[in-house]
Amino acid sequence: MMVAATVTLILHDPWTRTHARALAARPVTAVDPFEDPGARFRAWIMPELGILHAMAMRMTRDPVDAEDLVQDTLLRAYRGIMGFDGRYPRAWVLTILRNTHINRLRKKSPSLAFDPDATFGRLAADEGRDTVSEDAVASLGDPVLRDALGELTDDHRAVLALVDVDGLAYQEAADLLGVPIGTIMSRVHRGRRALREALAARGVVREEL
Amino acid sequence: MGWRDWTWLEGVAFLDRWREPDIEPDIPTCEHVREVLQAFLDGELGARDEERVRAHLALCEMCSIEEEVFLEVKARLAALRPAADDAALARLQASADRLARGEAP
């Protein structure tokens, strides 16, 4: 009875709902089974290497920089892992990736040190303009989609790149861009509708009825 | 059942039904479904809202077409995913292994 009540409470909690997709993907362990940082690192962080590298490529647009950035992130994650409870490891490690990236940018160009907005703006702009609409689209040759994506705002393109191209959950995209999850939700909604309209105008998909 | 048990969709549907009592109970309107359709397709709605959207889609031809269109848009975007750089990944994997063993990366 008590257990049922607790389960109901957890399932209906707004925070749990927000993380529903992450929860489904990886069940929450009530008691942490790992005492050892190496075992935690293997179980929680190493499965995310692929997404970390893909995100680092989006952020730096340079293979060497991206690898360095992931190396730094792994080191920071390893150092902090005993203070982490194991819930939503991907979101956790993406937050570290973002912070590491911002620190590296500041070291490279100190002018950014006092203007965090410039850094975030750059991240969001880089994501959309350069990676999705030029590199990726050009290499795979979907000229209609490329053209249609050009009509979207940078913010919308960036969020669609993370959610649709890279397959991140909303919470993960929010952590990576440093914006609230509601912002991601509304950008996905508006961005995808704008893209649909642009594709419909090119006769690729049907118009809204 | 406190107010926290209410999902966003239920809240909006309740307010609408209160204004217009003729609306079918428990199944959201097209307008509501379009509002949450993207989150639904991304698996980001809670279980109860998801069930309600499914109930609506089962009855509504127009919204089912919308669902198909947006699934196609999603699939086109997913096809843009760049190929993984296997050599870089192997190097990162090796250095992560060293970290996990407590050695210097």
Interface residues (C-beta under 8 A of the other chain):
Chain A: L11 H12 D13 P14 R17 A20 R21 A24 P37 G38 A39 F41 R42 I45 M46 L49 G50 L52 H53 A54 M57 P63 A66 E67 V70 Q71 L74 L75 Y78 V132 D135 A136 V137 S139 L140 D142 L145 L160 V163 D164 V165 D166 G167 A169 Y170 M185 V188 H189 R192 R193 L195 R196 L199 V205 R206 E208 L209
Chain B: R4 D5 T7 E35 Q38 A39 D42 G43 E44 L45 G46 A47 M62 I65 E66 V69 F70 E72 V73 K74 R76 L77 A78 A79 L80 R81 P82 A84 D85 A88 L89 R91 L92 Q93 S95 A96 L99 A100 R101 G102 P105
